[in-house]
Amino acid sequence: DAGITQSPRHKVTETGTPVTLRCHQTENHRYMYWYRQDPGHGLRLIHYSYGVKDTDKGEVSDGYSVSRSKTEDFLLTLESATSSQTSVYFCAISEWGTDTQYFGPGTRLTVL
Amino acid sequence: AQKVTQAQTEISVVEKEDVTLDCVYETRDTTYYLFWYKQPPSGELVFLIRRNSFDEQNEISGRYSWNFQKSTSSFNFTITASQVVDSAVYFCALFSTDSWGKFQFGAGTQVVVTP
């Protein structure tokens, strides 16, 4: 158990509404990541953080923003959800950038 | 740029058969790390192994073994004497230091083990 929780675990929302997903860790790791998982694509990195208030874009960052005001929390926001953002979202943590990433349980988001 | 290819979309075997999952990677970096993760039907992602580019020694862990060959840019994974509990999607992933912080995952291989 890597001490990672995600909330909510399931969410159904409507197109155009804002959505925030939360990742919380108890390990005090420096790096945190948000991925989305879609059939045929594996996992794709949305954004990652290498410290409090330090974030960078990943492969599929359009339409997403992130914030990290505390070491333990990393928030992913969809400012105006679209149906193409229906996916399973995973948070991950690692101590260093080269380290193994450990994943949270995932959040299934459906945008109608 | 880096890339991970898992050409096998799905592999079906009968219990006790061996199954090998292929992973081919591309990177221009000389320092990189390779990973395998397992995703069972319950959905969580479970870390299996991490290897760095300077260590080509093959590894065996119980029924799992990994064959890392830099000459062919491959990091293949074999399950010996498969069991129903091995049914899952398996992902190969690459991290190279010229893409700091960014894992590149393959598309995954679904393994189905039937009794």
Interface residues (C-beta under 8 A of the other chain):
Chain A: Y31 Y33 G40 H41 G42 L43 R44 L45 Y48 Y50 D56 G58 E59 V88 F90 G97 T98 T100 Q101 Y102 F103 P105 G106
Chain B: V4 Q6 Y33 F35 Y37 G43 E44 L45 F47 R50 F91 A93 F95 T97 W100 G101 K102 F103 F105 G106 A107 G108
